[in-house]
Amino acid sequence: MSSFYSFAIDIRPAASSFPGPVESGVGKAETPVSLRSVSSDLDRYEAVDDRGRHLLLLGNLFDRTANQIVSPSDFSQILREQDPIQALLVDYWGRYVAVLHHAPTGHVELVRDPSGQVPCYYRQDIGQLHVAHDADRLFVETGVPDPDWSILARHLRNPMVRTNDTCLHSVSELLPGLCVTWSADRLTCKPRWIPQIEANLIEKPVEAIADRLKREIENATTAWARRFPRPLLGLSGGLDSSVIAASLRAHKSDVNCLNAVFGTGRGDERSYAAAVAGMYGFPLHQVLLKVHDIDYSRSLASAKPRPLSSAFTQAIDRASADVADACLADAHFSGGGGDNLFAFIHSSYPATDCLLDTGFGAKYRSTISNLTRMTGCDMWQILVRSIRHGVFAHRPFAHRVDVRFLGEQNADALPVHPWIERGGKRRPGKRQHIAATLEAIHFTEFLNIGGRPTIYPLLSQPLMEYCLSIPVWRWSDKGVDRSLVREAFRRMLPDEIIARRTKGSFGQLFEAGFMRNIGVTRSMLADGQLAAQGLLDRAACLDALSRPEKLRPEVMSRLALFVDAEAWLAGRSAR
């Protein structure tokens, strides 16, 4: 099977004669937009019109009204619109990268859909724009680029914050929902999609919100199952993967489920997964993860322009790939992103938003009560903090930074994504919700399941739009996290899943993998490139590693970030 998410495009924007007739939606003649390669999991759509416009889309595209896969023969109708890119974002959805070229002016637009499930990087050359899913394909005829140490330093302060700058010189990333415009060798980038808040959802009954939420989850999941009819679903037994299983109930003859186990307690969710799989008759494959599959010296992200991998997931990747091979699965489905999208926020911010939305009334008092029950925090503490956050709600959003073990101390604020700047209506809780959703999108590049695409149905654009439009304080009804999802699937999942409050964790796997590789970790941080560049406090790292019996999980996680970056740098150097 071909490599997942694989594509490469070369674009020459200079005005030129345009190809002749369209045959099955594809121009016959050579155009300034040249597709060098594309993998089988990404569909190719192409069309031209008599105004000299050429639209190329790589990915999977669904009609929003019919919720069906778009046929290549129907794709050309998008070019009937005055603004085809806007039509894609409003009338369609999926995972894709699209290029619109206007021959008479040489104007080019490059857009990535809001779900971000297809990575997109680009590099400007003299008279040419190279676009691809990884960094190496941007440099076919030239040497590999050097690391950009300033951006890597920013990455180490908070790896979930991204701009179009990457950790490689001259390589940029097109962020989800944004559009790059290229004309006369000038590049500009702007948001094409911004999350919106629906005012009517403040008063709408819980049942009505939950009913539409259920439809959106089912529509997204069934659409993906049409495109990838033999999925392997990672079924942890948590709420998020369980609602995907329930939404796949009509496809049970083609669906297999995988439950991965390591250790005991939160690392063993077999009983929950078995309850869901048994309810719908899905085959359930249970695998014991192996710590010796984790190699901290190796990075699976070496072809990418950022260290986008975590070494401990190598065990999950390996086990999942083995089961996917045995099941002849054509894709891996994941419930990843659910916590983020379903506003699993344990803070006073939802109360702040409610205060700003409704004032000091019954809804605000109820929200404080719900958060008290959900978080275990003192009611007065939530009250005081929510009021304080409300007073300062006009302040710009600021990302958290972690400077532990860093050698280069930088006090500059981290860049803020335009979704957060323009999509939160100055609501602190909603901004946190959007930021968490962006983190979920970034995590979609971390798994590598044997050359198969990993599909995240919960990050589908229509579902994202709806969830981000709901005020965050409405997700904690009766003091229960993700209450709207629980209400939506209350009759479709086992009682123990709906009532479950604990969450599974691969923490034991991570800790075991870290301790098994502690010698490698010590060597890499002592003699690695990060310390040589002054980005790490070598002495502080080695001091922490000198007492492994006292290493706390949060310190392990921090040090593992540096080792992942070192492995990425080594992999880049070897290419």
Buried (B, 14 or more C-beta within 10 A) or exposed (E): EEBBBBBBBBBBBEBBEBBEEBEEBBBEEEBBBEBEEBBEBBBBBBBBBEEBBBBBBBBBBBBBEEBEBBEBEBBBBBBEEEEBBBBBBEEBBBBBBBBBBBBEEBBBBBBBBBBBBBBBBBBBBEEBBBBBBBBBBBBEEEEEBEBBBEBBBBBBBBBBBBBBBBBBBBBBBBBBBBBBBBBEBEBEBEBBBBBEBBEEBBEEEBEEBBBBBBBBBBBBBBBBBEBBEBBBBBBBBBBBBBBBBBBBBEBBEBBBBBBBBBBEEEBBBBEBBBBBBEBBEBEBBBBEBBBEBBBBBBBBBBBBBBBBBBBBBBBBBBBBBBBBBEBEBBBBBBBBBBBBBBBBBEBBBBBBBBBBBBEEEEBBBBBBBBBBBBBEBEEEEBBEBBBEBBEEBEEEBEBEBBEBBBBBEBEEEBBBBBBBBBBBBBBBBBBBBBBBBBBBBBBBBBBBBBBBBBBBBBBBBBBBBBBBBBBBBBBBBEBBBBBBBBBBBEEBBBEEBBEBEEBBBBBBBBBBBBBBBBEBBBBBBBEBBBBEBEBBBBEBBEEBBEEEEEBEEEBBBBBBBBBBBBBBBBBBEEE
